[in-house]
């Protein structure tokens, strides 16, 4: 399992952490299927609640093919994250190559109704012990 600690939107006091895992049992390299799980932590370092409204992902494989994903919330939820709390969820992605990256953003909302985007810096999806 690989871990990446990234800083989200410092202006809005959101910290993003990412852990990735290659899913051997769900992958089929002979048929160009590489499955990955990613666990994201979204921590509210501010002093007011924030709600995660939408997600936007750019998933790029090793052939530079990009899949764009947009949707409401994450894993069917639009969590309200209180000050000092961390919301953690796990989801997945399937690539046709051994390597890829994901990056994107969350649209968040403050309690006063103002909205902002929090960047999710790029992180690597790869088989363990592989060199790229």
Residue pairs with C-beta under 8 A, 6 or more apart in sequence:
1 19
1 20
1 21
2 19
2 20
2 21
2 124
2 126
3 17
3 18
3 19
4 17
4 18
4 19
4 20
4 121
4 123
4 124
5 17
5 18
6 16
6 17
6 18
6 120
6 121
6 123
7 15
7 16
8 14
8 15
8 16
8 42
8 106
8 118
8 119
8 120
9 116
9 117
9 118
9 119
11 116
12 46
12 50
12 108
12 110
12 116
12 118
13 44
13 45
13 46
13 47
14 42
14 43
14 44
14 45
14 46
14 50
14 106
14 108
14 118
15 41
15 42
15 43
15 45
16 40
16 41
16 42
16 43
16 118
16 120
16 121
17 40
17 41
17 43
18 38
18 39
18 40
18 41
18 120
18 123
19 38
19 39
20 36
20 37
20 38
20 39
20 123
20 124
20 125
20 126
21 36
21 37
21 38
21 39
22 34
22 35
22 36
22 125
22 126
22 127
22 128
23 35
23 36
23 37
23 92
26 35
26 94
27 33
27 34
27 35
29 98
32 96
32 97
33 94
33 96
34 94
34 95
34 96
34 97
34 98
34 100
34 125
34 127
35 92
35 93
35 94
36 92
36 93
36 94
36 95
36 100
36 125
37 90
37 91
37 92
38 90
38 91
38 92
38 93
38 102
38 123
38 125
39 88
39 89
39 90
40 74
40 88
40 89
40 90
40 91
40 120
41 86
41 87
41 88
42 52
42 79
42 81
42 86
42 87
42 88
42 106
42 118
43 81
43 85
43 86
43 87
44 50
44 81
44 82
44 83
44 84
44 85
44 86
45 83
45 84
46 83
47 83
48 83
48 110
48 111
48 112
49 80
49 81
49 82
49 83
49 110
49 111
50 80
50 81
50 108
50 109
50 110
50 111
51 78
51 79
51 80
51 81
51 108
51 109
52 73
52 74
52 77
52 78
52 79
52 81
52 87
52 106
52 107
52 108
53 72
53 73
53 78
53 106
53 107
53 108
53 109
53 115
54 70
54 71
54 72
54 73
54 106
54 107
55 69
55 70
55 71
55 72
55 73
55 74
55 104
55 105
55 106
55 107
56 68
56 69
56 70
56 104
56 105
56 106
56 107
57 67
57 68
57 69
57 70
57 102
57 103
57 104
57 120
58 66
58 67
58 68
58 102
58 103
58 104
59 66
59 67
59 68
59 69
59 93
59 95
59 100
59 101
59 102
60 66
60 67
60 100
60 101
60 102
61 95
61 96
61 97
61 99
61 100
62 95
62 97
62 98
62 99
62 100
62 132
63 96
63 97
65 96
69 104
72 78
73 79
74 89
74 91
74 106
75 89
75 90
75 91
77 89
79 87
81 87
93 100
93 102
93 125
95 125
98 126
98 127
98 130
98 132
99 124
99 125
99 126
99 127
99 130
99 132
100 124
100 125
100 126
101 122
101 123
101 124
101 125
102 120
102 122
102 123
102 125
103 119
103 120
103 121
103 122
103 123
104 119
104 120
105 117
105 118
105 119
105 120
106 117
106 118
106 120
107 115
107 116
107 117
108 115
108 116
108 117
108 118
109 115
109 116
110 116
126 132
